């Protein structure tokens, strides 16, 4: 039986997570709302393949973005 502590609140990227993520993948992997995903995509460089309307963000860029915007008791969140 899983205890409450064993269930992560946010799905962490796994080694099988693709290097490029579209908006739906970001929502699925991180549990963000559509509006929050749009904000992230505006702040990060995007990859656009020729002939495709879809845009992607690099997983490494997304992880760095989340780390830079993570706050704890040592770092106060700006208002």
Chimera marker file (.cmm) of the C-alpha trace (Angstrom):
<marker_set name="trace">
<marker id="1" x="0.000" y="0.000" z="0.000" r="1" g="1" b="0" radius="0.5"/>
<marker id="2" x="1.304" y="3.452" z="-0.891" r="1" g="1" b="0" radius="0.5"/>
<marker id="3" x="1.519" y="5.992" z="1.844" r="1" g="1" b="0" radius="0.5"/>
<marker id="4" x="0.734" y="9.627" z="1.236" r="1" g="1" b="0" radius="0.5"/>
<marker id="5" x="4.466" y="10.477" z="1.403" r="1" g="1" b="0" radius="0.5"/>
<marker id="6" x="5.198" y="8.022" z="-1.424" r="1" g="1" b="0" radius="0.5"/>
<marker id="7" x="2.924" y="9.815" z="-3.913" r="1" g="1" b="0" radius="0.5"/>
<marker id="8" x="4.646" y="12.831" z="-5.554" r="1" g="1" b="0" radius="0.5"/>
<marker id="9" x="2.582" y="16.005" z="-5.868" r="1" g="1" b="0" radius="0.5"/>
<marker id="10" x="4.166" y="16.872" z="-9.227" r="1" g="1" b="0" radius="0.5"/>
<marker id="11" x="5.323" y="14.261" z="-11.726" r="1" g="1" b="0" radius="0.5"/>
<marker id="12" x="9.059" y="14.617" z="-12.061" r="1" g="1" b="0" radius="0.5"/>
<marker id="13" x="10.503" y="14.106" z="-15.526" r="1" g="1" b="0" radius="0.5"/>
<marker id="14" x="11.787" y="10.573" z="-15.985" r="1" g="1" b="0" radius="0.5"/>
<marker id="15" x="14.721" y="9.416" z="-18.120" r="1" g="1" b="0" radius="0.5"/>
<marker id="16" x="12.105" y="8.431" z="-20.720" r="1" g="1" b="0" radius="0.5"/>
<marker id="17" x="10.776" y="12.007" z="-20.935" r="1" g="1" b="0" radius="0.5"/>
<marker id="18" x="11.497" y="13.328" z="-24.450" r="1" g="1" b="0" radius="0.5"/>
<marker id="19" x="14.093" y="16.045" z="-24.946" r="1" g="1" b="0" radius="0.5"/>
<marker id="20" x="11.490" y="18.261" z="-26.652" r="1" g="1" b="0" radius="0.5"/>
<marker id="21" x="8.087" y="18.840" z="-25.057" r="1" g="1" b="0" radius="0.5"/>
<marker id="22" x="5.005" y="20.391" z="-26.604" r="1" g="1" b="0" radius="0.5"/>
<marker id="23" x="2.345" y="22.159" z="-24.566" r="1" g="1" b="0" radius="0.5"/>
<marker id="24" x="0.311" y="18.987" z="-23.962" r="1" g="1" b="0" radius="0.5"/>
<marker id="25" x="3.386" y="17.082" z="-22.748" r="1" g="1" b="0" radius="0.5"/>
<marker id="26" x="4.289" y="19.863" z="-20.303" r="1" g="1" b="0" radius="0.5"/>
<marker id="27" x="0.743" y="19.817" z="-18.927" r="1" g="1" b="0" radius="0.5"/>
<marker id="28" x="0.763" y="16.036" z="-18.656" r="1" g="1" b="0" radius="0.5"/>
<marker id="29" x="4.194" y="15.711" z="-17.035" r="1" g="1" b="0" radius="0.5"/>
<marker id="30" x="3.957" y="18.645" z="-14.626" r="1" g="1" b="0" radius="0.5"/>
<marker id="31" x="0.244" y="19.017" z="-14.011" r="1" g="1" b="0" radius="0.5"/>
<marker id="32" x="0.221" y="22.698" z="-14.944" r="1" g="1" b="0" radius="0.5"/>
<marker id="33" x="-2.841" y="24.533" z="-16.178" r="1" g="1" b="0" radius="0.5"/>
<marker id="34" x="-3.128" y="25.615" z="-19.812" r="1" g="1" b="0" radius="0.5"/>
<marker id="35" x="-2.617" y="29.253" z="-18.829" r="1" g="1" b="0" radius="0.5"/>
<marker id="36" x="0.528" y="28.448" z="-16.837" r="1" g="1" b="0" radius="0.5"/>
<marker id="37" x="1.935" y="26.429" z="-19.743" r="1" g="1" b="0" radius="0.5"/>
<marker id="38" x="1.337" y="29.411" z="-22.060" r="1" g="1" b="0" radius="0.5"/>
<marker id="39" x="3.260" y="31.650" z="-19.644" r="1" g="1" b="0" radius="0.5"/>
<marker id="40" x="6.164" y="29.196" z="-19.565" r="1" g="1" b="0" radius="0.5"/>
<marker id="41" x="6.254" y="28.979" z="-23.367" r="1" g="1" b="0" radius="0.5"/>
<marker id="42" x="6.370" y="32.792" z="-23.597" r="1" g="1" b="0" radius="0.5"/>
<marker id="43" x="9.382" y="32.892" z="-21.256" r="1" g="1" b="0" radius="0.5"/>
<marker id="44" x="11.433" y="30.081" z="-22.809" r="1" g="1" b="0" radius="0.5"/>
<marker id="45" x="13.090" y="29.737" z="-26.215" r="1" g="1" b="0" radius="0.5"/>
<marker id="46" x="10.997" y="27.472" z="-28.431" r="1" g="1" b="0" radius="0.5"/>
<marker id="47" x="11.885" y="24.990" z="-31.164" r="1" g="1" b="0" radius="0.5"/>
<marker id="48" x="9.780" y="25.192" z="-34.318" r="1" g="1" b="0" radius="0.5"/>
<marker id="49" x="10.278" y="22.552" z="-37.004" r="1" g="1" b="0" radius="0.5"/>
<marker id="50" x="9.911" y="23.558" z="-40.676" r="1" g="1" b="0" radius="0.5"/>
<marker id="51" x="6.419" y="22.894" z="-41.972" r="1" g="1" b="0" radius="0.5"/>
<marker id="52" x="4.934" y="22.358" z="-38.506" r="1" g="1" b="0" radius="0.5"/>
<marker id="53" x="2.766" y="24.730" z="-36.520" r="1" g="1" b="0" radius="0.5"/>
<marker id="54" x="3.687" y="23.060" z="-33.228" r="1" g="1" b="0" radius="0.5"/>
<marker id="55" x="6.353" y="24.532" z="-31.015" r="1" g="1" b="0" radius="0.5"/>
<marker id="56" x="8.396" y="22.727" z="-28.406" r="1" g="1" b="0" radius="0.5"/>
<marker id="57" x="10.563" y="23.625" z="-25.434" r="1" g="1" b="0" radius="0.5"/>
<marker id="58" x="13.692" y="21.765" z="-24.489" r="1" g="1" b="0" radius="0.5"/>
<marker id="59" x="13.316" y="19.642" z="-21.357" r="1" g="1" b="0" radius="0.5"/>
<marker id="60" x="16.594" y="21.017" z="-19.962" r="1" g="1" b="0" radius="0.5"/>
<marker id="61" x="15.389" y="24.616" z="-20.437" r="1" g="1" b="0" radius="0.5"/>
<marker id="62" x="12.113" y="23.767" z="-18.696" r="1" g="1" b="0" radius="0.5"/>
<marker id="63" x="13.898" y="22.123" z="-15.763" r="1" g="1" b="0" radius="0.5"/>
<marker id="64" x="16.210" y="25.144" z="-15.383" r="1" g="1" b="0" radius="0.5"/>
<marker id="65" x="13.200" y="27.497" z="-15.562" r="1" g="1" b="0" radius="0.5"/>
<marker id="66" x="11.389" y="25.573" z="-12.832" r="1" g="1" b="0" radius="0.5"/>
<marker id="67" x="14.504" y="25.513" z="-10.644" r="1" g="1" b="0" radius="0.5"/>
<marker id="68" x="14.935" y="29.277" z="-11.055" r="1" g="1" b="0" radius="0.5"/>
<marker id="69" x="11.314" y="29.837" z="-10.040" r="1" g="1" b="0" radius="0.5"/>
<marker id="70" x="11.258" y="27.524" z="-7.030" r="1" g="1" b="0" radius="0.5"/>
<marker id="71" x="11.116" y="29.258" z="-3.666" r="1" g="1" b="0" radius="0.5"/>
<marker id="72" x="11.693" y="27.960" z="-0.159" r="1" g="1" b="0" radius="0.5"/>
<marker id="73" x="12.426" y="29.454" z="3.245" r="1" g="1" b="0" radius="0.5"/>
<marker id="74" x="15.852" y="30.696" z="2.101" r="1" g="1" b="0" radius="0.5"/>
<marker id="75" x="14.524" y="32.540" z="-0.944" r="1" g="1" b="0" radius="0.5"/>
<marker id="76" x="11.529" y="34.853" z="-0.761" r="1" g="1" b="0" radius="0.5"/>
<marker id="77" x="9.073" y="34.857" z="-3.655" r="1" g="1" b="0" radius="0.5"/>
<marker id="78" x="8.763" y="38.265" z="-5.346" r="1" g="1" b="0" radius="0.5"/>
<marker id="79" x="5.308" y="39.777" z="-5.468" r="1" g="1" b="0" radius="0.5"/>
<link id1="1" id2="2" r="1" g="1" b="0" radius="0.2"/>
<link id1="2" id2="3" r="1" g="1" b="0" radius="0.2"/>
<link id1="3" id2="4" r="1" g="1" b="0" radius="0.2"/>
<link id1="4" id2="5" r="1" g="1" b="0" radius="0.2"/>
<link id1="5" id2="6" r="1" g="1" b="0" radius="0.2"/>
<link id1="6" id2="7" r="1" g="1" b="0" radius="0.2"/>
<link id1="7" id2="8" r="1" g="1" b="0" radius="0.2"/>
<link id1="8" id2="9" r="1" g="1" b="0" radius="0.2"/>
<link id1="9" id2="10" r="1" g="1" b="0" radius="0.2"/>
<link id1="10" id2="11" r="1" g="1" b="0" radius="0.2"/>
<link id1="11" id2="12" r="1" g="1" b="0" radius="0.2"/>
<link id1="12" id2="13" r="1" g="1" b="0" radius="0.2"/>
<link id1="13" id2="14" r="1" g="1" b="0" radius="0.2"/>
<link id1="14" id2="15" r="1" g="1" b="0" radius="0.2"/>
<link id1="15" id2="16" r="1" g="1" b="0" radius="0.2"/>
<link id1="16" id2="17" r="1" g="1" b="0" radius="0.2"/>
<link id1="17" id2="18" r="1" g="1" b="0" radius="0.2"/>
<link id1="18" id2="19" r="1" g="1" b="0" radius="0.2"/>
<link id1="19" id2="20" r="1" g="1" b="0" radius="0.2"/>
<link id1="20" id2="21" r="1" g="1" b="0" radius="0.2"/>
<link id1="21" id2="22" r="1" g="1" b="0" radius="0.2"/>
<link id1="22" id2="23" r="1" g="1" b="0" radius="0.2"/>
<link id1="23" id2="24" r="1" g="1" b="0" radius="0.2"/>
<link id1="24" id2="25" r="1" g="1" b="0" radius="0.2"/>
<link id1="25" id2="26" r="1" g="1" b="0" radius="0.2"/>
<link id1="26" id2="27" r="1" g="1" b="0" radius="0.2"/>
<link id1="27" id2="28" r="1" g="1" b="0" radius="0.2"/>
<link id1="28" id2="29" r="1" g="1" b="0" radius="0.2"/>
<link id1="29" id2="30" r="1" g="1" b="0" radius="0.2"/>
<link id1="30" id2="31" r="1" g="1" b="0" radius="0.2"/>
<link id1="31" id2="32" r="1" g="1" b="0" radius="0.2"/>
<link id1="32" id2="33" r="1" g="1" b="0" radius="0.2"/>
<link id1="33" id2="34" r="1" g="1" b="0" radius="0.2"/>
<link id1="34" id2="35" r="1" g="1" b="0" radius="0.2"/>
<link id1="35" id2="36" r="1" g="1" b="0" radius="0.2"/>
<link id1="36" id2="37" r="1" g="1" b="0" radius="0.2"/>
<link id1="37" id2="38" r="1" g="1" b="0" radius="0.2"/>
<link id1="38" id2="39" r="1" g="1" b="0" radius="0.2"/>
<link id1="39" id2="40" r="1" g="1" b="0" radius="0.2"/>
<link id1="40" id2="41" r="1" g="1" b="0" radius="0.2"/>
<link id1="41" id2="42" r="1" g="1" b="0" radius="0.2"/>
<link id1="42" id2="43" r="1" g="1" b="0" radius="0.2"/>
<link id1="43" id2="44" r="1" g="1" b="0" radius="0.2"/>
<link id1="44" id2="45" r="1" g="1" b="0" radius="0.2"/>
<link id1="45" id2="46" r="1" g="1" b="0" radius="0.2"/>
<link id1="46" id2="47" r="1" g="1" b="0" radius="0.2"/>
<link id1="47" id2="48" r="1" g="1" b="0" radius="0.2"/>
<link id1="48" id2="49" r="1" g="1" b="0" radius="0.2"/>
<link id1="49" id2="50" r="1" g="1" b="0" radius="0.2"/>
<link id1="50" id2="51" r="1" g="1" b="0" radius="0.2"/>
<link id1="51" id2="52" r="1" g="1" b="0" radius="0.2"/>
<link id1="52" id2="53" r="1" g="1" b="0" radius="0.2"/>
<link id1="53" id2="54" r="1" g="1" b="0" radius="0.2"/>
<link id1="54" id2="55" r="1" g="1" b="0" radius="0.2"/>
<link id1="55" id2="56" r="1" g="1" b="0" radius="0.2"/>
<link id1="56" id2="57" r="1" g="1" b="0" radius="0.2"/>
<link id1="57" id2="58" r="1" g="1" b="0" radius="0.2"/>
<link id1="58" id2="59" r="1" g="1" b="0" radius="0.2"/>
<link id1="59" id2="60" r="1" g="1" b="0" radius="0.2"/>
<link id1="60" id2="61" r="1" g="1" b="0" radius="0.2"/>
<link id1="61" id2="62" r="1" g="1" b="0" radius="0.2"/>
<link id1="62" id2="63" r="1" g="1" b="0" radius="0.2"/>
<link id1="63" id2="64" r="1" g="1" b="0" radius="0.2"/>
<link id1="64" id2="65" r="1" g="1" b="0" radius="0.2"/>
<link id1="65" id2="66" r="1" g="1" b="0" radius="0.2"/>
<link id1="66" id2="67" r="1" g="1" b="0" radius="0.2"/>
<link id1="67" id2="68" r="1" g="1" b="0" radius="0.2"/>
<link id1="68" id2="69" r="1" g="1" b="0" radius="0.2"/>
<link id1="69" id2="70" r="1" g="1" b="0" radius="0.2"/>
<link id1="70" id2="71" r="1" g="1" b="0" radius="0.2"/>
<link id1="71" id2="72" r="1" g="1" b="0" radius="0.2"/>
<link id1="72" id2="73" r="1" g="1" b="0" radius="0.2"/>
<link id1="73" id2="74" r="1" g="1" b="0" radius="0.2"/>
<link id1="74" id2="75" r="1" g="1" b="0" radius="0.2"/>
<link id1="75" id2="76" r="1" g="1" b="0" radius="0.2"/>
<link id1="76" id2="77" r="1" g="1" b="0" radius="0.2"/>
<link id1="77" id2="78" r="1" g="1" b="0" radius="0.2"/>
<link id1="78" id2="79" r="1" g="1" b="0" radius="0.2"/>
</marker_set>
